[in-house]
Amino acid sequence: MDTNLKIIAIDQEIYEMIKDYKAFIYAIHNNSLHLSVSNTLVTLGDKIPEGKHHIVTDKNIIFSELNIRKYQKAYIEENFLYVGDLKLDIDNLSIKDYQSYDLTYKMRDDIDLIIIQLLDIIDKHIESQMFVKYNPSIMKIVLNRVNQFLDKPNLIHAKLILGLGQGLTPYGDDILVGYIMGCNTIGQSIDWIEELVELANEKTTKLSAQNIKDTHKRIYSNIYADMIEELFKKNKTEHAMKMMNIGDTSGVGMLLGFLHGIKKERGI
């Protein structure tokens, strides 16, 4: 195992929380693991974007091959993060202050055209990729419920897709996260958001529930903030296209939800 491992990005508040209260391993995956600190999940890995609840390493670590186990303690001491047998150096420059993204934007005709183009790309991706990779019968049910929500976003339809799908962040939740982010971006309130946040604690995974809560509070990873700014300030979609490569379906779901959120009042 490489012993010269460094952390290149960690949030100041998370750093202090781990230092003061310690943490424990919540889940172990191939290229990432989740730490739990004060009932907050923090993802550790090199293939994740910078953000409030992400600790980014300088090198790839195959966590599933290490001698670590669930519930093992993690702690910070003398600017090193210890996770089981892992020892990661924390340079002062890697400690950053990630704030909520509070900017809002007005919709414009040129943005409407970009939305139409991106929605067409997503439709083709779903048809050519997701229906091939996953059980078509199950995907049909999932997509029908998702389309119900996107056509008429309300709490009844949101409940039907909350926790719907496989993995740590089910596809239905990714749609909801994107939709909330989209509404935030154009300054549109969601009447039923508080109830949804509460329901998420009961109906979906802990990580997904936290994502919904974070997004409601405008706590975004850098890639999402960059995507929003690039779209509204430069009329470009490079970061939007990059989003589609996040996870198996997560990025596609978040982008689809986001686009429907920002076009909420435009009727397109």
Residue frames relative to the residue before (quaternion, step in Angstrom):
aa qw qx qy qz dx dy dz
M 1.0000 0.0000 0.0000 0.0000 0.00 0.00 0.00
D 0.4965 -0.6460 0.4930 0.3051 3.58 -0.98 0.85
T 0.2307 -0.8010 0.5405 0.1140 3.58 -0.70 1.09
N 0.6419 0.5064 -0.3200 0.4787 3.58 1.29 -0.15
L 0.2273 0.8003 -0.5084 0.2220 3.55 0.62 1.20
K 0.0972 -0.8149 0.5713 0.0127 3.55 -0.94 0.92
I 0.3501 -0.6704 0.6066 0.2451 3.50 -1.29 0.47
I 0.2030 -0.8071 0.5457 0.0977 3.58 -0.79 1.02
A 0.8006 0.0639 -0.0600 0.5928 3.59 1.25 -0.16
I 0.1784 0.7424 -0.6303 0.1402 3.54 -0.89 1.06
D 0.4758 -0.6823 0.4761 0.2851 3.58 -0.93 0.87
Q 0.5880 -0.6118 0.4093 0.3353 3.56 -1.02 0.88
E 0.6805 0.4886 -0.2954 0.4593 3.61 0.86 -0.94
I 0.6547 0.4979 -0.3117 0.4757 3.60 0.97 -0.82
Y 0.6009 0.5597 -0.3391 0.4589 3.57 1.06 -0.80
E 0.6952 0.4682 -0.2735 0.4718 3.58 0.85 -0.98
M 0.6364 0.5367 -0.3320 0.4436 3.59 1.00 -0.79
I 0.6736 0.4731 -0.3020 0.4808 3.59 0.90 -0.88
K 0.6445 0.5332 -0.3136 0.4494 3.56 1.03 -0.82
D 0.7430 0.4227 -0.2214 0.4693 3.58 0.93 -0.93
Y 0.8280 0.2564 -0.0905 0.4904 3.57 0.89 -0.98
K 0.3726 -0.7204 0.4807 0.3335 3.57 1.33 -0.29
A 0.2393 -0.7528 0.5984 0.1340 3.56 -1.32 0.13
F 0.1949 -0.7542 0.5978 0.1894 3.56 -1.30 -0.09
I 0.5677 -0.5916 0.4477 0.3569 3.56 -1.23 0.51
Y 0.2352 -0.7945 0.5506 0.1019 3.55 -0.71 1.14
A 0.7887 -0.0939 0.0971 0.5998 3.60 1.00 -0.82
I 0.2169 -0.7730 0.5886 0.0951 3.56 -1.13 0.78
H 0.0409 -0.7828 0.6208 -0.0127 3.57 -0.90 1.02
N 0.7299 -0.4222 0.2832 0.4569 3.58 -1.24 0.05
N 0.8436 0.1594 -0.0360 0.5116 3.57 0.60 -1.16
S 0.7685 0.2196 -0.1598 0.5794 3.58 1.23 0.20
L 0.0799 -0.7565 0.6367 0.1262 3.51 -1.33 0.13
H 0.3516 -0.7221 0.5572 0.2110 3.52 -1.27 0.43
L 0.1898 -0.7484 0.6281 0.0967 3.50 -0.99 0.96
S 0.2211 -0.7415 0.6140 0.1559 3.55 -1.15 0.62
V 0.0742 0.7774 -0.6190 0.0835 3.56 -0.78 1.07
S 0.8349 -0.0903 0.0037 0.5429 3.56 -0.65 1.16
N 0.6838 -0.5201 0.2550 0.4437 3.56 0.96 1.03
T 0.5784 0.5256 -0.3933 0.4843 3.58 1.20 0.56
L 0.3153 -0.7433 0.5569 0.1948 3.60 -0.90 0.88
V 0.0746 -0.7741 0.6286 0.0037 3.53 -1.00 0.97
T 0.2752 -0.7767 0.5493 0.1388 3.58 -0.81 1.04
L 0.1529 -0.7789 0.6063 0.0492 3.55 -0.98 0.99
G 0.4212 0.6905 -0.5104 0.2922 3.58 -0.80 0.99
D 0.5179 -0.6567 0.4532 0.3083 3.58 -1.28 0.13
K 0.7059 0.4621 -0.2578 0.4709 3.60 1.20 -0.42
I 0.5464 0.5836 -0.3997 0.4486 3.55 1.15 0.64
P 0.5011 -0.6508 0.4658 0.3293 3.60 -1.06 0.62
E 0.5905 -0.5501 0.4398 0.3942 3.56 -1.22 0.39
G 0.2613 0.7612 -0.5653 0.1808 3.55 -1.11 0.71
K 0.7696 -0.4014 0.2590 0.4237 3.52 -1.36 0.24
H 0.8199 0.2217 -0.0821 0.5215 3.58 0.82 -1.00
H 0.5671 0.5466 -0.3983 0.4701 3.55 1.17 0.76
I 0.1293 -0.7399 0.6542 0.0888 3.56 -1.04 0.85
V 0.1595 -0.8331 0.5280 0.0407 3.56 -0.38 1.28
T 0.2351 -0.7780 0.5711 0.1156 3.57 -0.85 1.03
D 0.5575 -0.6372 0.4236 0.3221 3.57 -1.21 0.47
K 0.7826 0.2221 -0.1158 0.5699 3.60 1.21 -0.42
N 0.5680 -0.5864 0.4532 0.3580 3.52 -1.24 0.45
I 0.0934 -0.7733 0.6267 0.0240 3.55 -1.00 0.93
I 0.2604 -0.7427 0.5954 0.1613 3.59 -0.82 0.98
F 0.2186 -0.8386 0.4871 0.1082 3.55 0.19 1.30
S 0.6335 0.5604 -0.3365 0.4140 3.59 1.03 -0.73
E 0.6887 0.4673 -0.2795 0.4788 3.60 1.21 -0.37
L 0.5829 0.6027 -0.3638 0.4057 3.59 1.28 -0.11
N 0.5210 -0.6207 0.4909 0.3199 3.53 -1.30 0.40
I 0.4048 0.6613 -0.5184 0.3607 3.54 0.50 1.28
R 0.1471 -0.8017 0.5764 0.0579 3.55 -1.15 0.51
K 0.6539 -0.5149 0.3940 0.3899 3.51 -1.29 0.45
Y 0.8175 0.2274 -0.2357 0.4738 3.55 -1.12 0.87
Q 0.4308 0.6723 -0.4827 0.3598 3.60 1.24 0.12
K 0.5186 -0.6743 0.4325 0.2989 3.57 -1.01 0.80
A 0.1121 -0.7345 0.6639 0.0848 3.50 -1.32 0.54
Y 0.0690 0.8104 -0.5749 0.0896 3.58 -0.93 0.85
I 0.3410 -0.7105 0.5769 0.2147 3.54 -1.31 0.37
E 0.0953 0.7780 -0.6106 0.1129 3.52 -0.89 1.03
E 0.8468 -0.0451 -0.0207 0.5296 3.56 -0.80 1.10
N 0.6629 -0.5589 0.2665 0.4210 3.53 0.96 1.05
F 0.5609 0.4863 -0.4458 0.5001 3.52 1.00 0.97
L 0.2718 -0.7196 0.6127 0.1813 3.54 -1.11 0.77
Y 0.1365 -0.7891 0.5972 0.0458 3.55 -0.73 1.11
V 0.0443 0.7648 -0.6392 0.0671 3.55 -0.81 1.09
G 0.7845 -0.1546 0.0639 0.5971 3.57 -0.05 1.26
D 0.8141 -0.1728 0.1630 0.5300 3.57 -0.75 -1.08
L 0.5540 0.6233 -0.3868 0.3937 3.58 1.25 -0.21
K 0.0400 -0.7581 0.6506 0.0205 3.52 -1.16 0.77
L 0.0237 -0.8261 0.5610 -0.0473 3.56 -0.49 1.21
D 0.3976 -0.7325 0.5136 0.2038 3.54 -0.79 1.12
I 0.1440 -0.7761 0.6100 0.0698 3.59 -0.96 0.92
D 0.2052 -0.7714 0.5953 0.0925 3.54 -0.45 1.26
N 0.5999 -0.5921 0.3921 0.3685 3.59 -1.04 0.72
L 0.6373 0.5440 -0.3258 0.4379 3.58 1.09 -0.69
S 0.6330 0.5414 -0.3304 0.4438 3.59 1.22 -0.41
I 0.5960 0.5486 -0.3603 0.4626 3.59 1.27 -0.26
K 0.0128 0.8395 -0.5359 0.0888 3.56 -0.40 1.27
D 0.3825 -0.7118 0.5472 0.2182 3.53 -1.27 0.44
Y 0.0887 -0.8126 0.5759 0.0108 3.58 -0.21 1.29
Q 0.1579 -0.8067 0.5679 0.0421 3.54 -0.67 1.17
S 0.6033 -0.5273 0.4372 0.4083 3.56 -1.28 0.28
Y 0.4132 -0.7025 0.5289 0.2366 3.57 -1.16 0.69
D 0.0748 -0.8713 0.4846 -0.0190 3.54 -0.08 1.34
L 0.4763 0.6815 -0.4472 0.3298 3.62 1.21 -0.01
T 0.1114 -0.7611 0.6333 0.0850 3.57 -1.16 0.66
Y 0.2187 -0.7838 0.5746 0.0878 3.54 -1.21 0.59
K 0.4051 -0.6769 0.5540 0.2659 3.53 -1.28 0.44
M 0.4724 -0.6635 0.5036 0.2880 3.53 -1.05 0.79
R 0.1025 -0.7809 0.6153 0.0331 3.56 -1.20 0.69
D 0.6735 -0.5032 0.3585 0.4059 3.55 -1.28 0.35
D 0.6577 0.5142 -0.3253 0.4441 3.60 0.99 -0.78
I 0.6213 0.5182 -0.3400 0.4795 3.58 1.13 -0.60
D 0.5811 0.5812 -0.3626 0.4394 3.59 1.09 -0.71
L 0.6676 0.5068 -0.2980 0.4567 3.59 0.93 -0.90
I 0.6429 0.5126 -0.3191 0.4713 3.58 1.02 -0.79
I 0.6144 0.5493 -0.3427 0.4509 3.59 1.02 -0.80
I 0.6583 0.5134 -0.3085 0.4559 3.58 0.88 -0.95
Q 0.6561 0.5139 -0.3037 0.4618 3.58 0.97 -0.87
L 0.6857 0.4826 -0.2844 0.4649 3.59 0.90 -0.93
L 0.6335 0.5264 -0.3347 0.4578 3.59 0.99 -0.77
D 0.6277 0.5259 -0.3291 0.4702 3.58 1.06 -0.71
I 0.6409 0.5141 -0.3163 0.4742 3.60 1.00 -0.82
I 0.6608 0.5050 -0.3060 0.4634 3.59 0.95 -0.88
D 0.6289 0.5395 -0.3349 0.4486 3.61 0.94 -0.85
K 0.6766 0.4833 -0.2886 0.4747 3.58 0.92 -0.90
H 0.6320 0.5295 -0.3299 0.4598 3.58 1.06 -0.76
I 0.6509 0.5152 -0.3167 0.4589 3.59 0.90 -0.90
E 0.6858 0.4934 -0.2833 0.4539 3.56 0.91 -0.93
S 0.7621 0.3988 -0.2067 0.4663 3.60 0.89 -0.91
Q 0.7682 0.3670 -0.1857 0.4906 3.59 1.08 -0.67
M 0.7634 0.4150 -0.2313 0.4376 3.57 0.54 -1.18
F 0.6614 0.4883 -0.3228 0.4689 3.61 1.01 -0.71
V 0.6379 0.5161 -0.3233 0.4715 3.58 1.18 -0.52
K 0.7214 0.4711 -0.2458 0.4441 3.56 0.93 -0.96
Y 0.7877 0.2727 -0.1301 0.5369 3.59 1.02 -0.76
N 0.6807 -0.4785 0.3611 0.4210 3.54 -1.29 0.36
P 0.4371 -0.7383 0.4445 0.2575 3.63 -0.50 1.17
S 0.6388 0.5328 -0.3378 0.4403 3.60 1.00 -0.76
I 0.6698 0.4813 -0.2927 0.4838 3.57 0.97 -0.90
M 0.6480 0.5264 -0.3196 0.4481 3.57 0.95 -0.90
K 0.6154 0.5543 -0.3509 0.4369 3.58 1.04 -0.73
I 0.6513 0.5057 -0.3053 0.4763 3.58 1.00 -0.86
V 0.6553 0.5178 -0.3044 0.4582 3.57 0.92 -0.99
L 0.7125 0.4649 -0.2638 0.4545 3.58 0.78 -1.03
N 0.6042 0.5474 -0.3591 0.4543 3.59 1.09 -0.62
R 0.6738 0.4768 -0.2940 0.4819 3.58 0.95 -0.85
V 0.6226 0.5321 -0.3328 0.4675 3.57 1.04 -0.78
N 0.6699 0.4995 -0.2987 0.4610 3.57 0.92 -0.90
Q 0.5800 0.5656 -0.3659 0.4582 3.58 1.12 -0.65
F 0.6799 0.4846 -0.2855 0.4705 3.55 0.92 -0.96
L 0.6889 0.4925 -0.2936 0.4435 3.59 0.84 -0.96
D 0.6492 0.5077 -0.3120 0.4726 3.58 1.11 -0.67
K 0.7968 0.0192 0.0158 0.6038 3.56 1.07 -0.76
P 0.1270 -0.8339 0.5341 0.0569 3.61 0.20 1.27
N 0.2848 0.7209 -0.5950 0.2124 3.56 -0.60 1.15
L 0.7134 -0.4703 0.2994 0.4245 3.56 -1.27 0.22
I 0.6121 0.5586 -0.3569 0.4313 3.60 0.99 -0.76
H 0.7180 0.4235 -0.2498 0.4926 3.59 0.85 -0.96
A 0.5971 0.5580 -0.3589 0.4509 3.60 1.13 -0.61
K 0.6333 0.5354 -0.3252 0.4546 3.59 1.02 -0.81
L 0.6563 0.5365 -0.3104 0.4302 3.58 1.05 -0.78
I 0.7526 0.3452 -0.2235 0.5143 3.63 1.11 -0.46
L 0.4686 0.6649 -0.4507 0.3676 3.60 1.25 -0.07
G 0.8238 0.1160 -0.1289 0.5398 3.58 -0.58 1.16
L 0.4963 0.6737 -0.4178 0.3538 3.61 1.28 0.09
G 0.7077 0.4025 -0.3256 0.4808 3.55 -0.64 1.15
Q 0.5661 -0.6145 0.4452 0.3221 3.53 -1.34 0.06
G 0.7301 0.4873 -0.3112 0.3642 3.53 -1.39 0.11
L 0.7336 -0.4277 0.3169 0.4224 3.52 -1.41 -0.04
T 0.7654 0.1357 -0.0981 0.6214 3.57 1.16 -0.60
P 0.2776 -0.7994 0.5100 0.1540 3.61 0.02 1.26
Y 0.6578 -0.5584 0.3495 0.3652 3.55 -1.15 0.73
G 0.6373 0.5369 -0.3300 0.4434 3.59 0.97 -0.82
D 0.6527 0.5069 -0.3067 0.4721 3.58 1.03 -0.78
D 0.6213 0.5388 -0.3410 0.4554 3.58 1.04 -0.75
I 0.6066 0.5389 -0.3392 0.4760 3.57 1.07 -0.76
L 0.6752 0.5004 -0.2892 0.4583 3.58 0.89 -0.96
V 0.6331 0.5288 -0.3263 0.4616 3.59 0.96 -0.87
G 0.6772 0.4911 -0.2895 0.4651 3.57 0.89 -0.94
Y 0.6488 0.5259 -0.3153 0.4506 3.57 0.97 -0.87
I 0.6452 0.5109 -0.3157 0.4722 3.59 0.96 -0.88
M 0.6463 0.5191 -0.3111 0.4648 3.59 0.98 -0.88
G 0.6471 0.5243 -0.3136 0.4562 3.57 0.99 -0.84
C 0.6658 0.4888 -0.3026 0.4756 3.58 0.90 -0.89
N 0.6077 0.5429 -0.3445 0.4661 3.59 1.02 -0.75
T 0.6640 0.5564 -0.3004 0.3991 3.55 0.91 -1.01
I 0.7682 0.3072 -0.1842 0.5307 3.60 1.00 -0.74
G 0.5508 -0.6668 0.3694 0.3401 3.58 1.26 0.34
Q 0.4472 0.6784 -0.4583 0.3602 3.57 1.17 0.61
S 0.3381 -0.7463 0.5375 0.1996 3.57 -0.80 0.98
I 0.2663 -0.7228 0.6143 0.1712 3.56 -1.30 0.46
D 0.4223 -0.7587 0.4352 0.2383 3.56 -0.38 1.23
W 0.7769 0.3784 -0.1667 0.4749 3.55 1.01 -0.86
I 0.3502 0.7920 -0.4586 0.1993 3.61 1.25 0.14
E 0.6484 0.5252 -0.3392 0.4345 3.62 0.90 -0.82
E 0.6567 0.4987 -0.3125 0.4715 3.59 0.97 -0.80
L 0.6303 0.5348 -0.3312 0.4550 3.58 1.04 -0.76
V 0.6358 0.5294 -0.3271 0.4565 3.60 0.95 -0.87
E 0.6609 0.4971 -0.3049 0.4724 3.59 0.96 -0.84
L 0.6634 0.5112 -0.3027 0.4549 3.58 0.94 -0.90
A 0.6020 0.5902 -0.3545 0.4046 3.58 1.06 -0.75
N 0.6159 0.5611 -0.3465 0.4311 3.59 1.07 -0.65
E 0.7348 0.4063 -0.2177 0.4976 3.57 1.19 -0.54
K 0.7940 0.4054 -0.1552 0.4256 3.57 0.98 -0.87
T 0.7897 0.2371 -0.1541 0.5444 3.62 1.16 -0.14
T 0.7245 -0.4235 0.3023 0.4521 3.57 -1.30 -0.06
K 0.6353 -0.5435 0.3853 0.3907 3.55 -1.22 0.48
L 0.6517 0.5167 -0.3158 0.4568 3.58 0.97 -0.84
S 0.6770 0.4932 -0.2908 0.4625 3.56 0.91 -0.92
A 0.6276 0.5260 -0.3311 0.4689 3.59 1.02 -0.78
Q 0.6504 0.5042 -0.3160 0.4722 3.58 1.00 -0.78
N 0.6237 0.5411 -0.3409 0.4495 3.60 1.01 -0.76
I 0.6477 0.5120 -0.3102 0.4712 3.57 1.00 -0.85
K 0.6631 0.5011 -0.2932 0.4724 3.57 0.95 -0.91
D 0.6532 0.5185 -0.3109 0.4560 3.59 0.92 -0.93
T 0.6742 0.5007 -0.3019 0.4512 3.56 0.88 -0.94
H 0.6045 0.5411 -0.3479 0.4699 3.58 1.04 -0.73
K 0.7165 0.4201 -0.2377 0.5037 3.60 1.07 -0.75
R 0.4683 -0.7032 0.4072 0.3470 3.59 1.37 0.13
I 0.4105 0.6642 -0.5068 0.3653 3.57 1.06 0.73
Y 0.0422 0.8231 -0.5572 0.1010 3.56 -0.20 1.32
S 0.4925 -0.5823 0.5435 0.3507 3.54 -1.26 0.44
N 0.6805 -0.5320 0.3188 0.3903 3.58 -1.16 0.60
I 0.6343 0.5604 -0.3504 0.4011 3.59 0.95 -0.81
Y 0.6666 0.4924 -0.3090 0.4666 3.61 1.06 -0.67
A 0.6313 0.5077 -0.3273 0.4863 3.58 1.03 -0.77
D 0.6466 0.5133 -0.3143 0.4687 3.59 1.00 -0.83
M 0.6290 0.5411 -0.3293 0.4507 3.58 1.02 -0.81
I 0.6592 0.5128 -0.3012 0.4602 3.58 0.93 -0.94
E 0.6950 0.4748 -0.2826 0.4601 3.58 0.82 -0.98
E 0.6445 0.5229 -0.3232 0.4547 3.57 0.97 -0.82
L 0.6631 0.5144 -0.2995 0.4538 3.56 0.99 -0.86
F 0.7853 0.3728 -0.1886 0.4568 3.57 0.72 -1.07
K 0.7306 0.4150 -0.2465 0.4830 3.59 1.10 -0.57
K 0.8084 0.2629 -0.1123 0.5146 3.59 1.08 -0.73
N 0.3544 -0.7483 0.4813 0.2878 3.59 1.30 -0.17
K 0.5129 0.6287 -0.4213 0.4051 3.59 1.05 0.75
T 0.2846 -0.7957 0.5232 0.1103 3.57 -1.17 0.61
E 0.2778 0.7958 -0.5051 0.1854 3.60 1.20 0.34
H 0.7054 0.4406 -0.2700 0.4852 3.59 0.87 -0.92
A 0.5869 0.5581 -0.3672 0.4575 3.59 1.12 -0.58
M 0.6661 0.4867 -0.2995 0.4793 3.58 0.96 -0.83
K 0.6199 0.5338 -0.3390 0.4646 3.59 1.07 -0.70
M 0.5915 0.5892 -0.3606 0.4159 3.58 1.06 -0.73
M 0.6360 0.5664 -0.3328 0.4049 3.57 1.01 -0.79
N 0.6695 0.4953 -0.2939 0.4692 3.59 1.24 -0.34
I 0.5000 0.6474 -0.4347 0.3768 3.59 1.26 0.03
G 0.8444 -0.0013 -0.0391 0.5343 3.57 -0.66 1.13
D 0.6981 -0.4315 0.3441 0.4562 3.57 -1.27 -0.29
T 0.8208 0.0268 0.0294 0.5698 3.56 0.84 -1.00
S 0.4626 0.7321 -0.4273 0.2598 3.60 1.24 -0.34
G 0.6997 0.4806 -0.2851 0.4453 3.57 0.77 -1.02
V 0.6348 0.5222 -0.3225 0.4695 3.57 1.01 -0.85
G 0.6744 0.5051 -0.2949 0.4507 3.58 0.89 -0.94
M 0.6722 0.4926 -0.3046 0.4612 3.59 0.91 -0.89
L 0.6615 0.4986 -0.3161 0.4626 3.59 0.94 -0.85
L 0.6418 0.5214 -0.3249 0.4591 3.59 0.96 -0.84
G 0.6657 0.4925 -0.2983 0.4746 3.58 0.92 -0.90
F 0.6359 0.5457 -0.3181 0.4435 3.56 1.00 -0.87
L 0.6694 0.5090 -0.2999 0.4504 3.57 0.86 -0.96
H 0.6678 0.4753 -0.3008 0.4875 3.58 1.01 -0.78
G 0.6159 0.5476 -0.3468 0.4479 3.58 1.13 -0.58
I 0.7258 0.4336 -0.2640 0.4642 3.59 0.86 -0.90
K 0.6938 0.4329 -0.2939 0.4947 3.61 1.17 -0.36
K 0.2493 0.8360 -0.4630 0.1567 3.53 1.36 0.20
E 0.8006 0.2818 -0.1360 0.5110 3.58 0.85 -0.95
R 0.5870 0.6386 -0.3486 0.3551 3.59 1.24 0.03
G 0.3487 -0.7821 0.4630 0.2290 3.57 1.23 -0.34
I 0.4919 0.6398 -0.4557 0.3755 3.58 1.06 0.70
